[in-house]
Amino acid sequence: MKSKLITVILAGGTGTRLWPVSRESFPKPFASLVGDNSLLEQTLARAEAIGSNEIAVVCNREHQFLVQNVLADVSVPCRLFLEPEPRNTAAAMAVACIEATAQDGADTVLLAMPADHRVNDVDAFRRTCGEAVRLAEQGYIMTFGIEPTRPETGYGYLESGDALAGGGFKVARFIEKPELEVAMRLATSGRHFWNGGIFCFKAGVLLQALDQHAPDILAQARLAAAKAERSPNGDRCPTVQYRADEFSGIRSESIDYAVMEKAGNLGMVPAAFDWNDVGSWPSVFAEAEVRDVDGNAVRGDVALVNSRNVSARAESRLVAAVGVENLIIVETADAVLVLNPEHAQSVKTLAEGLKREGHACHDTHLTVYRPWGTYTVLEEGPGFKIKRIVVNPGKSLSLQLHHHRSEHWVVVSGVAVVQIGDEEFTTYPNESRFIPIGQKHRLTNRTGDDLVMIEVQCGQYLGEDDIVRFADHYGRQ
């Protein structure tokens, strides 16, 4: 009997090397970095294409509604595991296996893959996954080996060993990210592959490996699972929300270090598909479909003169460059990155420095996504802030008040239902409402179209934490 196949999508990272597009509140799986769809949307499409019986996404609970919005278009059953904080891939795979075993049994096959990789040849990906699943059903923990195209020092390597019956190879050893001279030998040996971070295994087999090689991680993950809050299974996308008290106690370790480098039943299938981990700006622009005669690749409103080997991305305004070479330029509404490609890994250092300094750009864009829609900060100054608010059809903000600011709401399009105190006011385009300081209020869109408004805040403190919620459809405090 064929085992049930659950694809586990790991979406817990922050993607700091892709700042300023990737931010803590809107990390790279949700961004359209290559192609028109987000990396998460592309990953979900691959999961459907290989015939997954169920898709589970592991993500930070702060990104729950971003993920749910994408899962709404997925045709197979879905499940969502919400982490209170990232604890690396060993924790994510441990809880996924615990849940799969409890729900469907230890023989359930899991295919675990990151949410932020790029694969163009989906047919070849499906064939490789089929081979991995067949070997996983025999009790192997399978990983995907990517044939090197260059001497890469940023990836770990797998050395292929004896052939496995039915295809693939045993993994003779893992090699950590090597120095350049070593990477040059590995890239041309014919026996070494990049570790693509994609794994396939039976849930019970990986739990046994965790029990043998990382028992503390497994024990704490079991405790976190036992204390987790679960939504009803009848929900469109059931959620498992782990509590910080238990989940944060799981040792932060990658599954590579915790299990894969020690397991005796580790196998590898060479990937028959193209692959890009989209881990840095050079890797993003490596996907550019068109480069001009000077080697320039652009996306958005970009003008280049007398420039060579420039990769530029503009999101909100014109980016112009004259007489420059070998640069990457990335523009968003509130930040511009100018990067020497040889220092691409240092973008992470830059983003971490912004976080230490408390700079808003490390965390949020000017457009911020909420469960009910979005808001965009148009302008801010002493004593005022102006926002463009979009409320999705049928959605509602929380019933709330502010201690330090008043708000003026002007409807641009759509129909707003504005609750002020105990009264409700239906408000049409070109009409406005005033919310005094300390007054309970709520904004609702009961129509089938977007509600677009301009909000003007006035007060001595305009921080997003000046919100007292009394009722909320999304469980926020």
Disulfide bonds with the S-S distance in Angstrom:
none
